[in-house]
Amino acid sequence: MDLSGRVWGATKAERSASYPCDPLVAARSEGWTRAVDVAAPPGLVFTWLRQLTIAPYSYDWVGFRGRKSPRVLLPALPDLSLGQSFLVFEIAGFTTDEHITGVLPEALAARHGHMAVSYTVRPRGETGSRLVVKVVAETGATASRRLRRRLLAWGDLVMMRKQLLTLKKLSEGSAASAAAGPAAG
């Protein structure tokens, strides 16, 4: 069990793999990796990831001021674009059906240290996916900055675990509905 708050659900290979967010933090940094299997195809999981541009899908009372993250796929989401809001980040890169990568805006980075994140989706088996998120966080030189980073890692772990499990549930529900579609009518 990892007591640092840096890992949840990720394999050793996933923790050591390269991610699009890795080169986006120039300062000394550490990585946090979280992962979950999803019984839904990568394209569907990615469609749910796109909704992170409008809602956090975690503990909504904390991260969304009490509003509820949508439980249905919204058809009118704008196309992804560089600089677009993505949770507390701005999109720095994306590849449809593969990843969305963001960086912390400068105003937040000045206060909390530089951070970047990649939400990645990879095929798993014939119809499933592996959703892996890597966060790269500047470590900071002072003891107080290191303590804040450790507390932030634990807070992020709690929030992101809920987020990934929610996205898993919603993606799997959408996959099941699509599979039952014609027979259900």
TISERO-780461 format. One line per field, with one value per residue (C-alpha): residue number from 1; chain; y, z, x. Coordinates in steps of 0.2 Angstrom, whole numbers, plus 5000, padded with zeros to 4 digits. Each point is the difference from the previous one (the first is absolute). Layout:
BEGIN
pos = NUM_... $
unit = A_... $
yy = Y_... $
zz = Z_... $
xx = X_... $
This chain:
BEGIN
pos = 1_2_3_4_5_6_7_8_9_10_11_12_13_14_15_16_17_18_19_20_21_22_23_24_25_26_27_28_29_30_31_32_33_34_35_36_37_38_39_40_41_42_43_44_45_46_47_48_49_50_51_52_53_54_55_56_57_58_59_60_61_62_63_64_65_66_67_68_69_70_71_72_73_74_75_76_77_78_79_80_81_82_83_84_85_86_87_88_89_90_91_92_93_94_95_96_97_98_99_100_101_102_103_104_105_106_107_108_109_110_111_112_113_114_115_116_117_118_119_120_121_122_123_124_125_126_127_128_129_130_131_132_133_134_135_136_137_138_139_140_141_142_143_144_145_146_147_148_149_150_151_152_153_154_155_156_157_158_159_160_161_162_163_164_165_166_167_168_169_170_171_172_173_174_175_176_177_178_179_180_181_182_183_184_185 $
unit = A_A_A_A_A_A_A_A_A_A_A_A_A_A_A_A_A_A_A_A_A_A_A_A_A_A_A_A_A_A_A_A_A_A_A_A_A_A_A_A_A_A_A_A_A_A_A_A_A_A_A_A_A_A_A_A_A_A_A_A_A_A_A_A_A_A_A_A_A_A_A_A_A_A_A_A_A_A_A_A_A_A_A_A_A_A_A_A_A_A_A_A_A_A_A_A_A_A_A_A_A_A_A_A_A_A_A_A_A_A_A_A_A_A_A_A_A_A_A_A_A_A_A_A_A_A_A_A_A_A_A_A_A_A_A_A_A_A_A_A_A_A_A_A_A_A_A_A_A_A_A_A_A_A_A_A_A_A_A_A_A_A_A_A_A_A_A_A_A_A_A_A_A_A_A_A_A_A_A_A_A_A_A_A_A $
yy = 5000_5017_5012_5015_5004_4998_4984_4992_4985_5003_4986_5001_5002_5014_5009_5000_5003_5016_5012_5016_5010_4995_5013_5014_5004_5006_5001_4985_4990_4984_4989_4994_4986_4994_4987_4989_4987_5005_4987_5012_5004_5014_5012_4999_5003_5015_5007_5000_5008_5014_5005_5004_5017_5004_4990_4991_4983_4998_5006_5014_5008_5004_5002_5007_5011_4988_4998_4982_4995_4994_4982_4999_5004_5018_5000_5019_5000_5012_4992_4998_5014_5006_5012_4994_4997_4982_4998_5013_4998_5007_4987_5000_4985_4986_4985_4995_4983_5000_5014_5017_5010_5016_5012_5010_5019_5012_5008_4983_4994_5016_4995_4981_4996_4994_4985_4990_4985_4987_4990_4986_4986_4984_4984_4986_4983_5000_5012_5008_5015_5005_5017_5007_5017_5007_5016_5009_5012_5011_4995_5016_5003_5005_4988_5010_4998_4981_4998_5009_4989_4984_5007_5004_4983_4992_5012_4997_4981_5001_5011_4991_4983_5006_5008_4984_4989_5011_5001_4981_4998_5012_4993_4982_5006_5008_4985_4988_5012_5000_4981_4998_5014_4991_4986_5012_5009 $
zz = 5000_4995_5015_4990_4992_4983_4994_4998_4989_4989_4995_5001_4981_5000_5014_4990_4983_4990_4999_4990_5016_5005_4991_5005_5017_4999_5018_5012_5001_5005_4992_5006_4991_5001_4990_4997_4989_4990_4992_4985_4984_5000_4989_5012_5015_4991_4997_5018_5003_4989_5012_5013_4990_5009_5016_5012_5003_5017_5017_4992_5016_5001_4982_4992_5013_5004_4982_4993_4986_4985_5000_4981_4985_4994_4981_4999_5008_4990_4991_5011_4997_5007_5015_5004_5018_5006_5019_5008_4985_4982_4986_4994_4988_4995_4988_4997_5009_5008_5012_5006_5008_5010_5009_5015_4995_5005_5014_5009_4996_5009_5015_5000_4989_4982_4996_4985_4997_4987_4999_4989_4993_4993_4993_5012_4994_4985_5007_5016_5004_5012_5007_5007_5006_5004_5009_5000_5015_5004_5016_5007_5010_5017_5013_5001_4981_5001_5014_4989_4985_5011_5007_4982_4994_5013_4996_4981_5004_5009_4987_4985_5006_5001_4983_4992_5008_4994_4982_5000_5006_4987_4986_5004_5002_4983_4992_5008_4993_4983_5000_5005_4989_4986_5012_5013_4988 $
xx = 5000_5007_4999_5006_4983_5009_4992_4983_4996_5015_5012_5019_5001_4987_5009_5017_4992_5001_4985_4997_5000_5018_5010_4988_5007_5018_5003_5005_4984_4992_4986_4984_4991_4982_4992_4984_4994_4984_4988_4997_5009_5014_4989_4986_5011_5008_4983_4997_5018_4995_4986_5014_5000_4983_5000_5012_4990_5007_4993_4989_4996_5019_5006_4984_4992_4986_4994_4999_5012_4989_4996_4996_5011_4997_4999_5005_5017_5012_5015_5015_5013_5016_4998_4982_4996_5002_4996_5012_5012_5001_5001_5018_4998_4988_4998_4982_4996_5017_5004_4996_5015_4999_5011_4996_4998_5014_4989_4997_5018_5007_4990_5001_5015_5000_4989_4995_4988_4996_4984_5004_4989_5007_4991_4999_4995_4987_4987_5008_5011_5013_4999_5016_5003_5017_5003_5017_5002_5015_5007_5007_5016_4993_4994_4983_4998_5004_4987_4987_5004_4998_4983_4995_5005_4988_4986_5002_5000_4983_4992_5007_4996_4982_5001_5007_4988_4985_5007_5002_4982_4993_5010_4995_4982_5001_5008_4986_4987_5007_5002_4982_4993_4990_4995_4994_4988 $
